[in-house]
Amino acid sequence: MRMLTLIPCLLLLAACGSSSPTHYYALATDNLPAQEQARTGIMIGIGPITLPDYLARTTIVQRNNNELTLSEFNLWAEPLTDATPRVLTSYLRSAMPNHRFIASPWGRYNIPDARMPVRISRFEAVDGQVELIAEWQLFDNNNTEILFRTEQFSAPINGTGFDAIAEAHNDALKQLAQALGRDIAALNDQPQHP
């Protein structure tokens, strides 16, 4: 009789001991053409880039109204707080080869000619798309604010699974980089202060 009771317990313990494998995803710039950083031209400091605390982790976040779901076995290969500035700066370098870009923090010997802090308030999968809401400012080298803008971007999740979610995150960041690039291009039209 004890043996009959022991067998279901052992099966239950064995089931608890097995878990799904963990999968890692990265924001990537693999498909960008190799671009040498401009040696001359205006230097733009991108950042600091801030994200909400709930995104400062490696778990992939999905939103359903006000409920956030954190995936236990599908993780970012690096926290979004590290990946986002790197990828955003790479997109800008590729799109605007005549400008020099430096991600925050920059040293005292690499003082940018203009700087663009970015605050991201939403960057997660929701209802079949990735939503990114960001606000940014552009300051000239005299610390004068040239512009302030807030925009919302969305990229469809084409396919199923977390690979498709990661790709949509990349697409949303590309859209943000394009918007930042338009504003940086407008900086060239600004009168220069001595």
C-alpha positions in Angstrom: 0.0 0.0 0.0 2.8 2.4 0.8 4.4 1.7 -2.5 1.1 2.7 -4.3 1.2 6.0 -2.4 4.9 6.6 -3.0 4.7 6.2 -6.8 2.3 9.2 -7.5 4.5 11.3 -5.2 7.6 10.4 -7.1 5.9 11.2 -10.4 4.8 14.5 -9.1 8.3 15.4 -7.9 9.8 14.4 -11.2 7.3 16.6 -13.1 8.2 19.6 -10.8 11.9 19.1 -11.4 11.7 19.6 -15.2 11.3 23.0 -16.6 11.2 24.7 -20.0 14.5 25.8 -21.4 15.3 29.5 -21.2 15.5 31.3 -24.6 17.4 34.6 -25.0 16.7 37.3 -27.5 18.7 40.4 -28.4 17.9 43.8 -30.0 20.2 43.5 -33.0 21.7 45.7 -35.7 23.0 42.8 -37.8 21.3 43.8 -41.0 22.9 47.3 -41.0 25.6 48.0 -43.5 29.0 48.4 -42.0 29.6 52.1 -41.7 32.7 53.9 -40.6 32.1 56.7 -38.0 32.4 60.1 -39.5 35.6 61.9 -38.6 34.2 65.4 -39.1 30.8 66.9 -38.8 28.6 67.7 -35.9 28.8 65.3 -32.9 25.5 64.4 -31.4 25.2 63.0 -27.9 22.4 60.5 -27.6 21.1 60.2 -24.1 20.8 59.6 -21.4 18.1 57.2 -22.5 15.8 56.3 -19.6 13.2 53.6 -19.5 10.6 52.8 -16.8 11.8 50.6 -13.9 9.6 47.7 -14.9 11.6 47.5 -18.2 15.0 47.6 -16.5 15.3 43.8 -16.4 16.0 40.9 -18.7 12.4 39.5 -18.7 10.4 40.3 -21.8 7.3 42.3 -20.9 3.9 42.0 -22.4 1.0 44.3 -21.6 -2.7 43.6 -21.4 -4.5 46.8 -20.4 -2.9 47.6 -17.0 -1.6 44.1 -16.4 2.0 43.3 -17.2 3.2 39.8 -17.9 6.8 38.9 -17.4 8.1 35.9 -19.3 10.0 33.5 -17.1 11.7 31.5 -19.8 12.0 34.1 -22.6 14.6 36.8 -21.7 16.5 39.6 -23.2 20.2 38.8 -23.6 20.9 42.1 -22.0 18.7 44.6 -20.1 16.8 47.0 -22.4 18.5 49.9 -20.5 21.8 48.7 -22.0 20.6 47.5 -25.4 18.4 50.5 -26.3 21.1 53.2 -26.4 23.5 50.9 -28.3 21.0 50.0 -31.0 19.5 53.4 -31.3 23.0 55.0 -31.8 23.8 52.3 -34.4 20.7 53.1 -36.4 21.5 56.8 -36.3 25.1 56.2 -37.4 23.9 54.1 -40.3 21.2 56.6 -41.4 23.3 59.7 -41.0 26.9 58.9 -41.9 28.0 62.6 -42.1 27.3 63.0 -38.4 29.2 61.6 -35.4 27.1 60.0 -32.7 28.1 59.2 -29.1 25.9 57.4 -26.6 25.7 58.7 -23.1 27.6 58.7 -20.8 30.4 60.5 -22.7 33.7 61.5 -21.2 34.9 65.0 -20.7 37.1 64.8 -23.8 34.1 63.8 -26.0 31.8 66.7 -25.4 29.1 66.6 -28.1 28.1 69.7 -30.1 24.4 68.9 -29.4 22.7 66.4 -27.1 19.5 64.6 -27.2 18.1 63.0 -24.0 15.4 60.5 -24.6 12.8 59.3 -22.1 10.9 56.1 -23.1 7.7 55.7 -21.1 6.4 52.5 -22.9 8.3 49.8 -24.8 6.4 46.5 -24.7 4.3 44.0 -26.6 0.5 44.8 -26.5 -2.3 43.6 -28.7 -0.2 42.1 -31.6 2.3 45.0 -31.8 5.1 46.6 -29.9 4.3 50.1 -28.6 7.0 52.6 -28.0 6.2 56.0 -26.5 9.1 58.4 -26.2 9.8 62.0 -25.6 13.1 63.8 -26.4 14.7 67.1 -26.4 17.4 68.6 -28.5 19.9 71.0 -27.0 22.7 72.9 -28.8 26.2 73.3 -27.5 25.1 76.3 -25.4 22.5 74.1 -23.6 19.7 75.9 -25.3 16.6 73.7 -25.9 15.9 73.6 -29.6 13.0 71.3 -29.5 10.9 69.0 -27.3 8.8 66.3 -28.9 6.7 63.3 -27.8 5.7 60.6 -30.2 4.2 57.1 -30.2 5.4 54.3 -32.5 4.0 50.9 -33.1 5.4 47.9 -34.9 3.3 44.9 -35.8 4.4 41.5 -34.4 4.6 39.5 -37.6 4.4 35.9 -36.6 4.1 34.0 -33.3 6.6 33.6 -30.5 9.1 35.7 -28.8 11.4 35.9 -31.8 8.7 37.9 -33.6 8.2 40.1 -30.5 12.0 40.8 -30.4 11.9 41.7 -34.1 9.0 44.1 -33.5 11.0 45.8 -30.7 13.8 46.4 -33.3 11.3 47.8 -35.8 9.9 50.2 -33.2 13.4 51.4 -32.3 14.1 52.0 -36.0 11.0 54.2 -36.2 12.2 56.2 -33.2 15.7 56.5 -34.8 14.1 57.9 -38.0 12.1 60.5 -36.0 15.3 61.5 -34.1 17.2 61.7 -37.4 14.6 64.1 -38.8 15.0 66.4 -35.8 18.8 66.1 -35.9 18.7 67.1 -39.7 16.7 70.1 -38.7 19.6 71.1 -36.4 21.7 71.9 -39.4 19.1 74.6 -40.3 19.5 76.3 -36.9 21.6 79.5 -36.7 25.0 78.8 -35.1 25.9 80.6 -31.9 29.5 81.8 -31.5 
